[in-house]
Amino acid sequence: MRTTLNLDDQLLTYAKHQAVEEGVSLAHVIENALRESLAKPRAKRETIQLITASGPGVKPGVDLDNGRSLLDIMDDPS
């Protein structure tokens, strides 16, 4: 199957040199590299437990969409 890939110039040059050294096509080198990469087992990601809070919600007058106002409130020593 034909497809178009945008590859880094250095990576493409390296792959072309490898193809010449092995006496195979560039497509063969790329296919093998992709097969090897996809065959590697992936590390399972750790599940993250988010900490949540319950309560009455946001204090009156606090606008969560206004970053400057939030910074002022957080910096207020009272």
SEMAR-593399 format. One line per 10 residues: for each residue x negated, y negated, z negated of N, C-alpha, C. Coordinates in nm, 3 decimals, always signed. Atoms other than C-alpha are relative to their C-alpha. Layout:
<pts>
X:Y:Z:X:Y:Z:X:Y:Z; ...
</pts>
This chain:
<pts>
-0.084:+0.117:+0.000:+0.000:+0.000:+0.000:-0.089:-0.124:+0.000; +0.075:+0.125:-0.006:-0.125:-0.348:+0.078:+0.051:-0.095:-0.107; -0.036:+0.105:+0.095:-0.132:-0.618:-0.184:-0.111:-0.104:-0.001; +0.099:+0.108:+0.007:-0.313:-0.945:-0.243:-0.033:-0.026:-0.146; +0.046:+0.030:+0.135:-0.521:-1.010:-0.554:-0.091:-0.121:+0.003; +0.095:+0.110:+0.017:-0.698:-1.323:-0.669:-0.100:+0.045:-0.106; +0.105:-0.049:+0.090:-1.027:-1.209:-0.823:-0.107:-0.106:-0.018; +0.115:+0.085:+0.027:-1.310:-1.397:-0.985:-0.110:+0.032:+0.102; +0.102:-0.020:-0.104:-1.588:-1.448:-0.727:-0.112:+0.093:-0.046; +0.107:-0.086:+0.050:-1.855:-1.287:-0.947:+0.046:+0.145:-0.012
-0.054:-0.135:+0.014:-1.633:-0.988:-1.019:+0.012:+0.067:+0.136; -0.013:-0.054:-0.135:-1.561:-0.940:-0.650:-0.137:+0.036:+0.058; +0.135:-0.028:-0.048:-1.931:-0.962:-0.563:-0.056:+0.126:-0.065; +0.047:-0.118:+0.073:-2.014:-0.705:-0.831:+0.068:+0.126:+0.054; -0.074:-0.115:-0.051:-1.741:-0.472:-0.704:-0.046:+0.038:+0.141; +0.049:-0.027:-0.136:-1.864:-0.506:-0.344:-0.136:+0.069:-0.004; +0.132:-0.063:+0.014:-2.221:-0.422:-0.449:+0.014:+0.145:-0.047; -0.022:-0.135:+0.051:-2.095:-0.120:-0.641:+0.054:+0.090:+0.111; -0.055:-0.078:-0.110:-1.897:-0.003:-0.337:-0.110:+0.040:+0.098; +0.111:-0.029:-0.091:-2.208:-0.026:-0.118:-0.091:+0.106:-0.062
+0.088:-0.095:+0.069:-2.421:+0.158:-0.377:+0.059:+0.141:-0.001; -0.066:-0.131:+0.009:-2.164:+0.439:-0.406:+0.042:+0.052:+0.137; -0.040:-0.042:-0.133:-2.088:+0.448:-0.034:+0.150:+0.020:+0.013; -0.146:-0.010:-0.005:-1.716:+0.396:-0.089:+0.057:-0.138:+0.034; -0.064:+0.127:-0.034:-1.465:+0.127:+0.000:+0.019:-0.087:-0.125; -0.029:+0.093:+0.109:-1.400:-0.181:-0.211:+0.131:+0.040:-0.069; -0.128:-0.043:+0.055:-1.043:-0.059:-0.256:-0.019:+0.118:-0.095; +0.026:-0.118:+0.084:-1.176:+0.269:-0.398:-0.059:-0.043:-0.135; +0.061:+0.049:+0.125:-1.390:+0.084:-0.656:+0.106:-0.066:-0.088; -0.103:+0.070:+0.077:-1.098:-0.136:-0.761:+0.103:+0.098:-0.054
-0.097:-0.101:+0.045:-0.856:+0.160:-0.778:-0.055:+0.079:-0.118; +0.059:-0.078:+0.109:-1.096:+0.360:-0.996:-0.011:-0.082:-0.128; +0.011:+0.086:+0.118:-1.159:+0.066:-1.229:+0.137:-0.021:-0.065; -0.135:+0.019:+0.052:-0.785:+0.009:-1.265:+0.050:+0.128:-0.066; -0.041:-0.127:+0.059:-0.719:+0.379:-1.328:-0.067:+0.021:-0.137; +0.073:-0.016:+0.127:-0.990:+0.389:-1.598:+0.057:-0.092:-0.107; -0.052:+0.096:+0.097:-0.854:+0.078:-1.764:+0.138:+0.041:-0.050; -0.136:-0.038:+0.039:-0.494:+0.202:-1.763:+0.005:+0.132:-0.076; +0.002:-0.129:+0.068:-0.593:+0.548:-1.890:-0.043:-0.011:-0.146; +0.047:+0.018:+0.138:-0.747:+0.409:-2.210:+0.120:-0.018:-0.092
-0.110:+0.018:+0.094:-0.520:+0.442:-2.510:-0.003:-0.142:-0.059; -0.009:+0.135:+0.055:-0.399:+0.109:-2.639:+0.011:+0.008:-0.152; -0.009:+0.007:+0.146:-0.442:+0.016:-3.002:+0.142:-0.043:-0.037; -0.135:+0.034:+0.043:-0.109:+0.010:-3.179:-0.005:-0.126:-0.085; -0.004:+0.126:+0.075:-0.025:-0.334:-3.307:+0.068:+0.022:-0.134; -0.057:-0.009:+0.134:+0.045:-0.370:-3.675:+0.128:-0.083:-0.005; -0.125:+0.072:+0.016:+0.400:-0.470:-3.760:-0.020:-0.111:-0.103; +0.013:+0.115:+0.090:+0.414:-0.812:-3.920:+0.134:-0.024:-0.067; -0.120:+0.030:+0.075:+0.665:-0.876:-4.194:+0.003:-0.150:-0.029; -0.012:+0.143:+0.023:+0.778:-1.237:-4.193:+0.065:-0.027:-0.134
-0.056:+0.038:+0.129:+0.847:-1.401:-4.526:+0.109:-0.103:+0.025; -0.112:+0.093:-0.017:+1.183:-1.570:-4.537:+0.047:-0.047:-0.138; -0.052:+0.055:+0.126:+1.352:-1.779:-4.801:+0.151:-0.017:+0.013; -0.144:+0.024:-0.001:+1.713:-1.808:-4.898:+0.025:-0.124:-0.084; -0.031:+0.119:+0.076:+1.879:-2.111:-5.038:+0.098:-0.087:+0.075; -0.101:+0.087:-0.060:+2.093:-2.408:-4.951:-0.041:-0.058:+0.135; +0.043:+0.052:-0.129:+1.885:-2.499:-4.647:-0.085:-0.125:-0.015; +0.083:+0.120:-0.004:+1.718:-2.825:-4.556:+0.060:-0.108:-0.090; -0.046:+0.110:+0.086:+1.736:-3.115:-4.801:+0.066:-0.108:+0.085; -0.065:+0.109:-0.073:+1.963:-3.403:-4.700:-0.103:-0.103:+0.044
+0.089:+0.101:-0.053:+1.782:-3.655:-4.482:-0.122:+0.055:+0.070; +0.116:-0.061:-0.067:+1.522:-3.408:-4.349:+0.040:+0.039:+0.141; -0.026:-0.030:-0.141:+1.515:-3.391:-3.970:-0.113:+0.090:+0.051; +0.103:-0.096:-0.043:+1.326:-3.078:-3.857:-0.049:-0.027:+0.142; +0.041:+0.033:-0.137:+1.308:-3.219:-3.503:-0.090:-0.123:+0.006; +0.080:+0.121:+0.004:+1.111:-3.526:-3.614:-0.130:+0.028:-0.075; +0.129:-0.037:+0.060:+0.746:-3.432:-3.673:-0.058:-0.108:-0.088; +0.057:+0.112:+0.078:+0.638:-3.776:-3.795:+0.073:-0.011:-0.134; -0.079:+0.007:+0.122:+0.922:-3.782:-4.049:-0.036:+0.115:-0.095; +0.038:-0.115:+0.083:+0.828:-3.434:-4.172:-0.135:-0.022:-0.066
+0.132:+0.028:+0.059:+0.466:-3.539:-4.222:+0.011:-0.102:-0.112; -0.020:+0.101:+0.105:+0.580:-3.845:-4.419:+0.058:+0.064:-0.125; -0.063:-0.067:+0.114:+0.798:-3.627:-4.642:-0.101:+0.089:-0.072; +0.097:-0.091:+0.061:+0.519:-3.372:-4.699:-0.112:-0.076:-0.070; +0.107:+0.081:+0.060:+0.268:-3.649:-4.780:+0.049:-0.081:-0.120; -0.057:+0.079:+0.109:+0.506:-3.819:-5.026:-0.030:+0.069:-0.133; +0.038:-0.064:+0.127:+0.367:-3.753:-5.378:+0.117:+0.022:-0.095; -0.111:-0.013:+0.096:+0.710:-3.779:-5.546:+0.074:+0.127:+0.012
</pts>
